Amino acid sequence: MCTPTLAVEGWRPPAAAPTIQGVRRLLVRNGWSCQVPARRAMERDDDAVAGWVKEVWPRAEG
């Protein structure tokens, strides 16, 4: 029985994990940028956000 493999001739894993700066340079080189909203959403409910930060975020952080 023949077992399929994922081996590709000439391919080898990277020697080390990429750095954050290296990933950023690669993204910028390919036209990506930081995604920052131009303005705050009109529908934003500051009270709901404050409640979420107080109740849900601590549980999410663990």
Predicted model as a PDB file, atoms N, CA, C, CB and O in Angstrom, pLDDT in the B-factor column:
MODEL        1                                                                  
ATOM      1  N   MET A   1       0.841  -1.175   0.000  1.00 51.00           N  
ATOM      2  CA  MET A   1       0.000   0.000   0.000  1.00 51.00           C  
ATOM      3  C   MET A   1       0.890   1.243   0.000  1.00 51.00           C  
ATOM      4  CB  MET A   1      -0.959  -0.004   1.219  1.00 51.00           C  
ATOM      5  O   MET A   1       1.879   1.304   0.729  1.00 51.00           O  
ATOM      6  N   CYS A   2       0.541   2.206  -0.801  1.00 57.00           N  
ATOM      7  CA  CYS A   2       1.337   3.418  -0.935  1.00 57.00           C  
ATOM      8  C   CYS A   2       0.760   4.517  -0.037  1.00 57.00           C  
ATOM      9  CB  CYS A   2       1.382   3.885  -2.413  1.00 57.00           C  
ATOM     10  O   CYS A   2      -0.431   4.818  -0.108  1.00 57.00           O  
ATOM     11  N   THR A   3       1.596   5.104   0.793  1.00 56.00           N  
ATOM     12  CA  THR A   3       1.160   6.173   1.688  1.00 56.00           C  
ATOM     13  C   THR A   3       1.579   7.512   1.097  1.00 56.00           C  
ATOM     14  CB  THR A   3       1.752   5.988   3.117  1.00 56.00           C  
ATOM     15  O   THR A   3       2.754   7.710   0.789  1.00 56.00           O  
ATOM     16  N   PRO A   4       0.619   8.447   0.933  1.00 56.00           N  
ATOM     17  CA  PRO A   4       1.005   9.751   0.382  1.00 56.00           C  
ATOM     18  C   PRO A   4       1.857  10.537   1.384  1.00 56.00           C  
ATOM     19  CB  PRO A   4      -0.249  10.566  -0.003  1.00 56.00           C  
ATOM     20  O   PRO A   4       1.660  10.436   2.595  1.00 56.00           O  
ATOM     21  N   THR A   5       2.783  11.304   0.871  1.00 60.00           N  
ATOM     22  CA  THR A   5       3.627  12.136   1.727  1.00 60.00           C  
ATOM     23  C   THR A   5       3.494  13.594   1.299  1.00 60.00           C  
ATOM     24  CB  THR A   5       5.112  11.676   1.663  1.00 60.00           C  
ATOM     25  O   THR A   5       3.024  13.901   0.203  1.00 60.00           O  
ATOM     26  N   LEU A   6       3.911  14.461   2.172  1.00 61.00           N  
ATOM     27  CA  LEU A   6       3.868  15.891   1.874  1.00 61.00           C  
ATOM     28  C   LEU A   6       5.235  16.418   1.462  1.00 61.00           C  
ATOM     29  CB  LEU A   6       3.356  16.666   3.079  1.00 61.00           C  
ATOM     30  O   LEU A   6       5.436  17.630   1.384  1.00 61.00           O  
ATOM     31  N   ALA A   7       6.169  15.523   1.200  1.00 62.00           N  
ATOM     32  CA  ALA A   7       7.521  15.938   0.847  1.00 62.00           C  
ATOM     33  C   ALA A   7       7.535  16.585  -0.532  1.00 62.00           C  
ATOM     34  CB  ALA A   7       8.482  14.739   0.887  1.00 62.00           C  
ATOM     35  O   ALA A   7       6.940  16.078  -1.483  1.00 62.00           O  
ATOM     36  N   VAL A   8       8.216  17.692  -0.615  1.00 63.00           N  
ATOM     37  CA  VAL A   8       8.394  18.391  -1.886  1.00 63.00           C  
ATOM     38  C   VAL A   8       9.890  18.510  -2.098  1.00 63.00           C  
ATOM     39  CB  VAL A   8       7.685  19.810  -1.895  1.00 63.00           C  
ATOM     40  O   VAL A   8      10.612  18.991  -1.224  1.00 63.00           O  
ATOM     41  N   GLU A   9      10.350  18.076  -3.249  1.00 72.00           N  
ATOM     42  CA  GLU A   9      11.774  18.089  -3.525  1.00 72.00           C  
ATOM     43  C   GLU A   9      12.318  19.518  -3.503  1.00 72.00           C  
ATOM     44  CB  GLU A   9      12.059  17.429  -4.876  1.00 72.00           C  
ATOM     45  O   GLU A   9      11.767  20.410  -4.147  1.00 72.00           O  
ATOM     46  N   GLY A  10      13.392  19.721  -2.763  1.00 73.00           N  
ATOM     47  CA  GLY A  10      14.011  21.034  -2.696  1.00 73.00           C  
ATOM     48  C   GLY A  10      13.452  21.930  -1.611  1.00 73.00           C  
ATOM     49  O   GLY A  10      13.980  23.017  -1.381  1.00 73.00           O  
ATOM     50  N   TRP A  11      12.399  21.503  -0.941  1.00 73.00           N  
ATOM     51  CA  TRP A  11      11.809  22.319   0.124  1.00 73.00           C  
ATOM     52  C   TRP A  11      12.392  21.913   1.452  1.00 73.00           C  
ATOM     53  CB  TRP A  11      10.274  22.184   0.149  1.00 73.00           C  
ATOM     54  O   TRP A  11      12.582  20.725   1.714  1.00 73.00           O  
ATOM     55  N   ARG A  12      12.677  22.887   2.294  1.00 76.00           N  
ATOM     56  CA  ARG A  12      13.077  22.576   3.664  1.00 76.00           C  
ATOM     57  C   ARG A  12      12.474  23.621   4.588  1.00 76.00           C  
ATOM     58  CB  ARG A  12      14.633  22.531   3.808  1.00 76.00           C  
ATOM     59  O   ARG A  12      12.253  24.759   4.174  1.00 76.00           O  
ATOM     60  N   PRO A  13      12.208  23.255   5.820  1.00 75.00           N  
ATOM     61  CA  PRO A  13      11.586  24.197   6.758  1.00 75.00           C  
ATOM     62  C   PRO A  13      12.532  25.359   7.062  1.00 75.00           C  
ATOM     63  CB  PRO A  13      11.191  23.476   8.067  1.00 75.00           C  
ATOM     64  O   PRO A  13      13.749  25.209   6.961  1.00 75.00           O  
ATOM     65  N   PRO A  14      11.983  26.506   7.430  1.00 73.00           N  
ATOM     66  CA  PRO A  14      12.843  27.638   7.774  1.00 73.00           C  
ATOM     67  C   PRO A  14      13.716  27.323   8.972  1.00 73.00           C  
ATOM     68  CB  PRO A  14      12.007  28.876   8.055  1.00 73.00           C  
ATOM     69  O   PRO A  14      13.330  26.548   9.847  1.00 73.00           O  
ATOM     70  N   ALA A  15      14.883  27.920   9.008  1.00 80.00           N  
ATOM     71  CA  ALA A  15      15.840  27.649  10.080  1.00 80.00           C  
ATOM     72  C   ALA A  15      15.345  28.206  11.414  1.00 80.00           C  
ATOM     73  CB  ALA A  15      17.211  28.246   9.735  1.00 80.00           C  
ATOM     74  O   ALA A  15      15.607  27.619  12.464  1.00 80.00           O  
ATOM     75  N   ALA A  16      14.639  29.323  11.382  1.00 82.00           N  
ATOM     76  CA  ALA A  16      14.155  29.935  12.620  1.00 82.00           C  
ATOM     77  C   ALA A  16      12.813  30.598  12.351  1.00 82.00           C  
ATOM     78  CB  ALA A  16      15.182  30.967  13.177  1.00 82.00           C  
ATOM     79  O   ALA A  16      12.468  30.897  11.207  1.00 82.00           O  
ATOM     80  N   ALA A  17      12.074  30.819  13.405  1.00 82.00           N  
ATOM     81  CA  ALA A  17      10.783  31.496  13.267  1.00 82.00           C  
ATOM     82  C   ALA A  17      11.021  32.947  12.869  1.00 82.00           C  
ATOM     83  CB  ALA A  17       9.961  31.415  14.591  1.00 82.00           C  
ATOM     84  O   ALA A  17      11.995  33.556  13.312  1.00 82.00           O  
ATOM     85  N   PRO A  18      10.140  33.512  12.033  1.00 83.00           N  
ATOM     86  CA  PRO A  18      10.328  34.905  11.626  1.00 83.00           C  
ATOM     87  C   PRO A  18      10.101  35.856  12.800  1.00 83.00           C  
ATOM     88  CB  PRO A  18       9.380  35.257  10.472  1.00 83.00           C  
ATOM     89  O   PRO A  18       9.305  35.574  13.696  1.00 83.00           O  
ATOM     90  N   THR A  19      10.801  36.967  12.782  1.00 89.00           N  
ATOM     91  CA  THR A  19      10.627  37.965  13.826  1.00 89.00           C  
ATOM     92  C   THR A  19       9.427  38.849  13.495  1.00 89.00           C  
ATOM     93  CB  THR A  19      11.908  38.817  13.990  1.00 89.00           C  
ATOM     94  O   THR A  19       8.957  38.869  12.358  1.00 89.00           O  
ATOM     95  N   ILE A  20       8.942  39.569  14.483  1.00 88.00           N  
ATOM     96  CA  ILE A  20       7.821  40.483  14.260  1.00 88.00           C  
ATOM     97  C   ILE A  20       8.222  41.548  13.247  1.00 88.00           C  
ATOM     98  CB  ILE A  20       7.369  41.140  15.589  1.00 88.00           C  
ATOM     99  O   ILE A  20       7.441  41.895  12.360  1.00 88.00           O  
ATOM    100  N   GLN A  21       9.448  42.068  13.383  1.00 90.00           N  
ATOM    101  CA  GLN A  21       9.923  43.091  12.456  1.00 90.00           C  
ATOM    102  C   GLN A  21      10.019  42.543  11.033  1.00 90.00           C  
ATOM    103  CB  GLN A  21      11.285  43.626  12.908  1.00 90.00           C  
ATOM    104  O   GLN A  21       9.701  43.239  10.069  1.00 90.00           O  
ATOM    105  N   GLY A  22      10.459  41.296  10.913  1.00 89.00           N  
ATOM    106  CA  GLY A  22      10.567  40.684   9.590  1.00 89.00           C  
ATOM    107  C   GLY A  22       9.208  40.500   8.937  1.00 89.00           C  
ATOM    108  O   GLY A  22       9.053  40.743   7.740  1.00 89.00           O  
ATOM    109  N   VAL A  23       8.231  40.076   9.710  1.00 87.00           N  
ATOM    110  CA  VAL A  23       6.870  39.904   9.195  1.00 87.00           C  
ATOM    111  C   VAL A  23       6.309  41.255   8.791  1.00 87.00           C  
ATOM    112  CB  VAL A  23       5.955  39.229  10.249  1.00 87.00           C  
ATOM    113  O   VAL A  23       5.668  41.373   7.747  1.00 87.00           O  
ATOM    114  N   ARG A  24       6.545  42.288   9.617  1.00 88.00           N  
ATOM    115  CA  ARG A  24       6.060  43.637   9.303  1.00 88.00           C  
ATOM    116  C   ARG A  24       6.671  44.127   7.994  1.00 88.00           C  
ATOM    117  CB  ARG A  24       6.393  44.621  10.451  1.00 88.00           C  
ATOM    118  O   ARG A  24       5.960  44.658   7.141  1.00 88.00           O  
ATOM    119  N   ARG A  25       7.993  43.951   7.824  1.00 90.00           N  
ATOM    120  CA  ARG A  25       8.646  44.379   6.583  1.00 90.00           C  
ATOM    121  C   ARG A  25       8.059  43.670   5.376  1.00 90.00           C  
ATOM    122  CB  ARG A  25      10.148  44.122   6.654  1.00 90.00           C  
ATOM    123  O   ARG A  25       7.833  44.286   4.334  1.00 90.00           O  
ATOM    124  N   LEU A  26       7.815  42.383   5.517  1.00 89.00           N  
ATOM    125  CA  LEU A  26       7.238  41.607   4.418  1.00 89.00           C  
ATOM    126  C   LEU A  26       5.846  42.120   4.061  1.00 89.00           C  
ATOM    127  CB  LEU A  26       7.173  40.116   4.790  1.00 89.00           C  
ATOM    128  O   LEU A  26       5.521  42.265   2.883  1.00 89.00           O  
ATOM    129  N   LEU A  27       5.025  42.396   5.071  1.00 88.00           N  
ATOM    130  CA  LEU A  27       3.673  42.906   4.820  1.00 88.00           C  
ATOM    131  C   LEU A  27       3.716  44.278   4.159  1.00 88.00           C  
ATOM    132  CB  LEU A  27       2.878  42.981   6.127  1.00 88.00           C  
ATOM    133  O   LEU A  27       2.989  44.522   3.196  1.00 88.00           O  
ATOM    134  N   VAL A  28       4.561  45.176   4.664  1.00 90.00           N  
ATOM    135  CA  VAL A  28       4.660  46.525   4.087  1.00 90.00           C  
ATOM    136  C   VAL A  28       5.163  46.439   2.650  1.00 90.00           C  
ATOM    137  CB  VAL A  28       5.602  47.424   4.937  1.00 90.00           C  
ATOM    138  O   VAL A  28       4.672  47.158   1.780  1.00 90.00           O  
ATOM    139  N   ARG A  29       6.121  45.580   2.396  1.00 92.00           N  
ATOM    140  CA  ARG A  29       6.664  45.411   1.043  1.00 92.00           C  
ATOM    141  C   ARG A  29       5.579  44.977   0.051  1.00 92.00           C  
ATOM    142  CB  ARG A  29       7.804  44.380   1.054  1.00 92.00           C  
ATOM    143  O   ARG A  29       5.652  45.288  -1.138  1.00 92.00           O  
ATOM    144  N   ASN A  30       4.577  44.258   0.556  1.00 90.00           N  
ATOM    145  CA  ASN A  30       3.505  43.775  -0.312  1.00 90.00           C  
ATOM    146  C   ASN A  30       2.250  44.649  -0.267  1.00 90.00           C  
ATOM    147  CB  ASN A  30       3.145  42.365   0.069  1.00 90.00           C  
ATOM    148  O   ASN A  30       1.177  44.230  -0.704  1.00 90.00           O  
ATOM    149  N   GLY A  31       2.395  45.871   0.267  1.00 89.00           N  
ATOM    150  CA  GLY A  31       1.304  46.826   0.219  1.00 89.00           C  
ATOM    151  C   GLY A  31       0.330  46.787   1.380  1.00 89.00           C  
ATOM    152  O   GLY A  31      -0.699  47.460   1.333  1.00 89.00           O  
ATOM    153  N   TRP A  32       0.622  46.019   2.423  1.00 87.00           N  
ATOM    154  CA  TRP A  32      -0.256  45.963   3.583  1.00 87.00           C  
ATOM    155  C   TRP A  32       0.150  47.059   4.556  1.00 87.00           C  
ATOM    156  CB  TRP A  32      -0.202  44.566   4.263  1.00 87.00           C  
ATOM    157  O   TRP A  32       1.300  47.498   4.557  1.00 87.00           O  
ATOM    158  N   SER A  33      -0.786  47.500   5.380  1.00 82.00           N  
ATOM    159  CA  SER A  33      -0.485  48.509   6.382  1.00 82.00           C  
ATOM    160  C   SER A  33      -1.274  48.202   7.652  1.00 82.00           C  
ATOM    161  CB  SER A  33      -0.813  49.932   5.854  1.00 82.00           C  
ATOM    162  O   SER A  33      -2.140  47.328   7.667  1.00 82.00           O  
ATOM    163  N   CYS A  34      -0.957  48.934   8.711  1.00 77.00           N  
ATOM    164  CA  CYS A  34      -1.703  48.784   9.963  1.00 77.00           C  
ATOM    165  C   CYS A  34      -3.152  49.195   9.720  1.00 77.00           C  
ATOM    166  CB  CYS A  34      -1.066  49.639  11.111  1.00 77.00           C  
ATOM    167  O   CYS A  34      -3.420  50.205   9.069  1.00 77.00           O  
ATOM    168  N   GLN A  35      -4.060  48.421  10.236  1.00 79.00           N  
ATOM    169  CA  GLN A  35      -5.479  48.720  10.057  1.00 79.00           C  
ATOM    170  C   GLN A  35      -5.974  49.512  11.261  1.00 79.00           C  
ATOM    171  CB  GLN A  35      -6.311  47.415   9.872  1.00 79.00           C  
ATOM    172  O   GLN A  35      -6.311  48.937  12.296  1.00 79.00           O  
ATOM    173  N   VAL A  36      -6.014  50.817  11.121  1.00 78.00           N  
ATOM    174  CA  VAL A  36      -6.454  51.702  12.187  1.00 78.00           C  
ATOM    175  C   VAL A  36      -7.661  52.469  11.675  1.00 78.00           C  
ATOM    176  CB  VAL A  36      -5.311  52.671  12.645  1.00 78.00           C  
ATOM    177  O   VAL A  36      -7.584  53.092  10.616  1.00 78.00           O  
ATOM    178  N   PRO A  37      -8.774  52.441  12.401  1.00 78.00           N  
ATOM    179  CA  PRO A  37      -9.947  53.162  11.926  1.00 78.00           C  
ATOM    180  C   PRO A  37      -9.673  54.667  11.865  1.00 78.00           C  
ATOM    181  CB  PRO A  37     -11.151  52.876  12.833  1.00 78.00           C  
ATOM    182  O   PRO A  37      -8.972  55.216  12.715  1.00 78.00           O  
ATOM    183  N   ALA A  38     -10.230  55.315  10.860  1.00 81.00           N  
ATOM    184  CA  ALA A  38     -10.034  56.750  10.676  1.00 81.00           C  
ATOM    185  C   ALA A  38     -10.776  57.538  11.752  1.00 81.00           C  
ATOM    186  CB  ALA A  38     -10.505  57.182   9.280  1.00 81.00           C  
ATOM    187  O   ALA A  38     -10.345  58.624  12.141  1.00 81.00           O  
ATOM    188  N   ARG A  39     -11.892  56.989  12.230  1.00 86.00           N  
ATOM    189  CA  ARG A  39     -12.679  57.678  13.255  1.00 86.00           C  
ATOM    190  C   ARG A  39     -13.434  56.632  14.069  1.00 86.00           C  
ATOM    191  CB  ARG A  39     -13.671  58.711  12.613  1.00 86.00           C  
ATOM    192  O   ARG A  39     -13.512  55.467  13.678  1.00 86.00           O  
ATOM    193  N   ARG A  40     -13.980  57.047  15.187  1.00 85.00           N  
ATOM    194  CA  ARG A  40     -14.752  56.147  16.049  1.00 85.00           C  
ATOM    195  C   ARG A  40     -16.136  55.938  15.435  1.00 85.00           C  
ATOM    196  CB  ARG A  40     -14.869  56.720  17.502  1.00 85.00           C  
ATOM    197  O   ARG A  40     -16.724  56.875  14.895  1.00 85.00           O  
ATOM    198  N   ALA A  41     -16.647  54.733  15.514  1.00 86.00           N  
ATOM    199  CA  ALA A  41     -17.951  54.414  14.942  1.00 86.00           C  
ATOM    200  C   ALA A  41     -19.062  55.219  15.609  1.00 86.00           C  
ATOM    201  CB  ALA A  41     -18.234  52.921  15.074  1.00 86.00           C  
ATOM    202  O   ALA A  41     -19.064  55.391  16.827  1.00 86.00           O  
ATOM    203  N   MET A  42     -19.992  55.703  14.818  1.00 88.00           N  
ATOM    204  CA  MET A  42     -21.116  56.478  15.357  1.00 88.00           C  
ATOM    205  C   MET A  42     -22.008  55.612  16.237  1.00 88.00           C  
ATOM    206  CB  MET A  42     -21.942  57.090  14.218  1.00 88.00           C  
ATOM    207  O   MET A  42     -22.621  56.117  17.178  1.00 88.00           O  
ATOM    208  N   GLU A  43     -22.090  54.311  15.945  1.00 91.00           N  
ATOM    209  CA  GLU A  43     -22.970  53.406  16.674  1.00 91.00           C  
ATOM    210  C   GLU A  43     -22.354  52.934  17.991  1.00 91.00           C  
ATOM    211  CB  GLU A  43     -23.309  52.211  15.808  1.00 91.00           C  
ATOM    212  O   GLU A  43     -22.989  52.178  18.727  1.00 91.00           O  
ATOM    213  N   ARG A  44     -21.158  53.355  18.294  1.00 90.00           N  
ATOM    214  CA  ARG A  44     -20.465  52.889  19.496  1.00 90.00           C  
ATOM    215  C   ARG A  44     -21.250  53.261  20.760  1.00 90.00           C  
ATOM    216  CB  ARG A  44     -19.042  53.483  19.559  1.00 90.00           C  
ATOM    217  O   ARG A  44     -21.703  54.394  20.923  1.00 90.00           O  
ATOM    218  N   ASP A  45     -21.392  52.284  21.633  1.00 92.00           N  
ATOM    219  CA  ASP A  45     -22.080  52.487  22.916  1.00 92.00           C  
ATOM    220  C   ASP A  45     -21.019  52.393  24.010  1.00 92.00           C  
ATOM    221  CB  ASP A  45     -23.243  51.420  23.141  1.00 92.00           C  
ATOM    222  O   ASP A  45     -20.625  51.298  24.410  1.00 92.00           O  
ATOM    223  N   ASP A  46     -20.559  53.551  24.490  1.00 93.00           N  
ATOM    224  CA  ASP A  46     -19.473  53.575  25.463  1.00 93.00           C  
ATOM    225  C   ASP A  46     -19.825  52.842  26.754  1.00 93.00           C  
ATOM    226  CB  ASP A  46     -19.101  55.001  25.778  1.00 93.00           C  
ATOM    227  O   ASP A  46     -18.946  52.240  27.371  1.00 93.00           O  
ATOM    228  N   ASP A  47     -21.077  52.877  27.171  1.00 95.00           N  
ATOM    229  CA  ASP A  47     -21.484  52.161  28.382  1.00 95.00           C  
ATOM    230  C   ASP A  47     -21.371  50.646  28.185  1.00 95.00           C  
ATOM    231  CB  ASP A  47     -22.929  52.539  28.770  1.00 95.00           C  
ATOM    232  O   ASP A  47     -20.929  49.929  29.083  1.00 95.00           O  
ATOM    233  N   ALA A  48     -21.767  50.172  27.019  1.00 94.00           N  
ATOM    234  CA  ALA A  48     -21.674  48.740  26.729  1.00 94.00           C  
ATOM    235  C   ALA A  48     -20.209  48.309  26.653  1.00 94.00           C  
ATOM    236  CB  ALA A  48     -22.403  48.404  25.406  1.00 94.00           C  
ATOM    237  O   ALA A  48     -19.855  47.230  27.126  1.00 94.00           O  
ATOM    238  N   VAL A  49     -19.372  49.135  26.069  1.00 93.00           N  
ATOM    239  CA  VAL A  49     -17.943  48.820  25.980  1.00 93.00           C  
ATOM    240  C   VAL A  49     -17.340  48.747  27.380  1.00 93.00           C  
ATOM    241  CB  VAL A  49     -17.197  49.877  25.123  1.00 93.00           C  
ATOM    242  O   VAL A  49     -16.585  47.823  27.683  1.00 93.00           O  
ATOM    243  N   ALA A  50     -17.670  49.720  28.238  1.00 95.00           N  
ATOM    244  CA  ALA A  50     -17.146  49.727  29.604  1.00 95.00           C  
ATOM    245  C   ALA A  50     -17.596  48.480  30.370  1.00 95.00           C  
ATOM    246  CB  ALA A  50     -17.601  50.997  30.344  1.00 95.00           C  
ATOM    247  O   ALA A  50     -16.808  47.893  31.110  1.00 95.00           O  
ATOM    248  N   GLY A  51     -18.857  48.073  30.196  1.00 95.00           N  
ATOM    249  CA  GLY A  51     -19.350  46.853  30.842  1.00 95.00           C  
ATOM    250  C   GLY A  51     -18.631  45.620  30.352  1.00 95.00           C  
ATOM    251  O   GLY A  51     -18.322  44.722  31.135  1.00 95.00           O  
ATOM    252  N   TRP A  52     -18.362  45.571  29.054  1.00 93.00           N  
ATOM    253  CA  TRP A  52     -17.658  44.420  28.472  1.00 93.00           C  
ATOM    254  C   TRP A  52     -16.242  44.338  29.024  1.00 93.00           C  
ATOM    255  CB  TRP A  52     -17.625  44.517  26.925  1.00 93.00           C  
ATOM    256  O   TRP A  52     -15.768  43.262  29.390  1.00 93.00           O  
ATOM    257  N   VAL A  53     -15.570  45.489  29.081  1.00 94.00           N  
ATOM    258  CA  VAL A  53     -14.196  45.514  29.590  1.00 94.00           C  
ATOM    259  C   VAL A  53     -14.160  45.079  31.050  1.00 94.00           C  
ATOM    260  CB  VAL A  53     -13.585  46.921  29.438  1.00 94.00           C  
ATOM    261  O   VAL A  53     -13.226  44.399  31.474  1.00 94.00           O  
ATOM    262  N   LYS A  54     -15.164  45.466  31.812  1.00 94.00           N  
ATOM    263  CA  LYS A  54     -15.198  45.160  33.242  1.00 94.00           C  
ATOM    264  C   LYS A  54     -15.567  43.702  33.517  1.00 94.00           C  
ATOM    265  CB  LYS A  54     -16.183  46.077  33.942  1.00 94.00           C  
ATOM    266  O   LYS A  54     -15.022  43.093  34.438  1.00 94.00           O  
ATOM    267  N   GLU A  55     -16.497  43.128  32.723  1.00 93.00           N  
ATOM    268  CA  GLU A  55     -17.008  41.784  33.014  1.00 93.00           C  
ATOM    269  C   GLU A  55     -16.424  40.685  32.139  1.00 93.00           C  
ATOM    270  CB  GLU A  55     -18.486  41.777  32.867  1.00 93.00           C  
ATOM    271  O   GLU A  55     -16.039  39.635  32.654  1.00 93.00           O  
ATOM    272  N   VAL A  56     -16.349  40.895  30.848  1.00 92.00           N  
ATOM    273  CA  VAL A  56     -15.953  39.827  29.937  1.00 92.00           C  
ATOM    274  C   VAL A  56     -14.446  39.748  29.760  1.00 92.00           C  
ATOM    275  CB  VAL A  56     -16.611  40.022  28.596  1.00 92.00           C  
ATOM    276  O   VAL A  56     -13.884  38.652  29.766  1.00 92.00           O  
ATOM    277  N   TRP A  57     -13.781  40.886  29.603  1.00 91.00           N  
ATOM    278  CA  TRP A  57     -12.345  40.878  29.322  1.00 91.00           C  
ATOM    279  C   TRP A  57     -11.516  40.164  30.391  1.00 91.00           C  
ATOM    280  CB  TRP A  57     -11.857  42.289  29.179  1.00 91.00           C  
ATOM    281  O   TRP A  57     -10.609  39.414  30.030  1.00 91.00           O  
ATOM    282  N   PRO A  58     -11.780  40.357  31.690  1.00 91.00           N  
ATOM    283  CA  PRO A  58     -10.992  39.613  32.684  1.00 91.00           C  
ATOM    284  C   PRO A  58     -11.121  38.099  32.529  1.00 91.00           C  
ATOM    285  CB  PRO A  58     -11.419  40.013  34.083  1.00 91.00           C  
ATOM    286  O   PRO A  58     -10.147  37.375  32.732  1.00 91.00           O  
ATOM    287  N   ARG A  59     -12.302  37.616  32.175  1.00 90.00           N  
ATOM    288  CA  ARG A  59     -12.483  36.165  31.968  1.00 90.00           C  
ATOM    289  C   ARG A  59     -11.734  35.709  30.729  1.00 90.00           C  
ATOM    290  CB  ARG A  59     -13.982  35.807  31.840  1.00 90.00           C  
ATOM    291  O   ARG A  59     -11.192  34.604  30.702  1.00 90.00           O  
ATOM    292  N   ALA A  60     -11.699  36.547  29.706  1.00 87.00           N  
ATOM    293  CA  ALA A  60     -11.002  36.174  28.467  1.00 87.00           C  
ATOM    294  C   ALA A  60      -9.486  36.125  28.680  1.00 87.00           C  
ATOM    295  CB  ALA A  60     -11.344  37.168  27.339  1.00 87.00           C  
ATOM    296  O   ALA A  60      -8.799  35.298  28.080  1.00 87.00           O  
ATOM    297  N   GLU A  61      -8.976  37.001  29.524  1.00 82.00           N  
ATOM    298  CA  GLU A  61      -7.542  36.999  29.807  1.00 82.00           C  
ATOM    299  C   GLU A  61      -7.122  35.778  30.596  1.00 82.00           C  
ATOM    300  CB  GLU A  61      -7.156  38.248  30.561  1.00 82.00           C  
ATOM    301  O   GLU A  61      -5.976  35.334  30.516  1.00 82.00           O  
ATOM    302  N   GLY A  62      -8.067  35.235  31.367  1.00 76.00           N  
ATOM    303  CA  GLY A  62      -7.785  34.009  32.099  1.00 76.00           C  
ATOM    304  C   GLY A  62      -7.213  34.284  33.401  1.00 76.00           C  
ATOM    305  O   GLY A  62      -6.915  33.356  34.153  1.00 76.00           O  
TER     306      GLY A  62                                                      
ENDMDL                                                                          
END                                                                             
